[in-house]
Amino acid sequence: MANTFKNAYQDVTSTPTDFVTAPATAGDIAIVLTLRVTNVDGSSSDTITAEVIDSDGTTKSYLAYQMTVPAGTSVELAGVSKVVLETSDKIQLTGGAALGDLEAFASILEITS
């Protein structure tokens, strides 16, 4: 098995966008070690919605639902736990504003066969 550390970056807008996707090979996983969202706007709050979407495309669970991210601050969505994505599972992010005031960062460990 190979272990590979990766980083992901994204400007978050009001359009739902895939952020982290686990490898597509059966048995491979991705462990999200941190998932941080930062509001780079100096004056306006925004909201973040983060969903884990199962590989079937219909089963979903929220990590955050319209969580407020105050101006000039960051929130940690993985908390003190980790998020395990099984084969082809993904995390999708949606901001409240179309402007892209939110920036997302994730640190991921991919375990592949």
C-alpha positions in Angstrom: 0.0 0.0 0.0 1.2 3.5 -0.8 0.5 6.5 1.4 0.5 9.9 -0.2 0.0 13.2 1.5 -1.8 15.9 -0.6 -3.1 19.4 -0.2 -6.2 20.9 -1.9 -7.2 24.5 -2.4 -10.3 26.1 -3.6 -12.0 29.5 -3.8 -15.6 28.8 -2.6 -18.6 30.4 -4.4 -22.3 29.9 -4.3 -22.0 27.2 -6.9 -21.7 23.7 -5.3 -18.2 22.4 -6.3 -16.4 19.1 -5.6 -13.4 19.8 -3.4 -11.8 16.5 -2.3 -12.5 13.2 -4.1 -11.2 9.8 -2.9 -9.3 7.7 -5.4 -11.6 5.6 -7.8 -9.8 2.3 -7.3 -11.7 -0.2 -5.2 -10.3 -0.3 -1.6 -8.5 3.0 -1.8 -9.4 5.7 0.7 -8.7 9.3 1.4 -8.4 10.6 5.0 -9.1 14.3 5.4 -6.8 15.4 8.2 -7.8 19.1 8.2 -10.5 21.0 6.3 -10.2 24.7 6.9 -12.4 27.5 5.4 -11.2 31.1 5.7 -13.2 34.2 5.0 -10.8 36.6 3.3 -13.3 39.4 3.2 -12.4 42.0 5.8 -15.9 43.2 6.4 -18.7 40.7 5.6 -19.6 37.3 7.0 -20.4 34.5 4.7 -21.7 30.9 5.1 -20.3 27.5 4.2 -22.0 24.3 3.5 -19.9 21.1 3.3 -21.4 17.8 2.3 -19.8 14.3 2.2 -21.4 12.6 -0.9 -21.2 8.8 -1.1 -19.9 7.2 -4.4 -23.6 6.4 -5.3 -24.1 10.2 -5.7 -27.3 10.3 -3.7 -26.3 9.5 -0.1 -25.2 12.7 1.6 -24.2 13.9 5.1 -23.4 17.4 6.2 -20.1 18.4 7.8 -21.5 22.0 8.0 -24.8 23.5 6.9 -24.9 27.2 6.3 -22.3 27.7 9.0 -21.3 31.3 9.5 -17.7 32.3 8.8 -17.2 35.8 10.2 -15.1 38.2 8.2 -11.4 37.7 8.6 -11.7 34.4 10.4 -11.2 30.6 9.8 -13.3 27.6 10.8 -12.1 24.0 11.0 -14.7 21.7 9.5 -12.9 18.4 10.3 -12.8 19.3 13.9 -10.6 17.2 16.1 -11.7 14.1 14.3 -10.8 13.0 10.7 -13.0 12.4 7.7 -12.6 9.1 5.9 -13.7 9.0 2.3 -14.1 5.6 0.8 -13.6 4.8 -2.9 -15.0 7.7 -5.0 -16.7 9.5 -2.1 -16.3 13.3 -2.2 -16.7 16.5 -0.3 -18.6 19.3 -2.0 -18.4 22.9 -0.8 -21.0 25.7 -1.3 -20.6 29.3 -0.1 -23.4 31.7 0.6 -21.9 34.5 -1.6 -21.1 34.2 -5.3 -18.1 36.5 -4.8 -15.6 33.8 -3.6 -14.9 35.5 -0.2 -14.2 32.0 1.2 -11.0 30.0 0.6 -10.8 26.3 1.5 -7.7 24.3 2.3 -7.5 20.6 3.0 -4.7 18.3 4.0 -5.3 14.7 2.9 -3.7 11.3 3.3 -4.5 9.0 0.3 -4.0 5.3 1.0 -3.9 3.3 -2.3 -3.2 -0.3 -3.1 
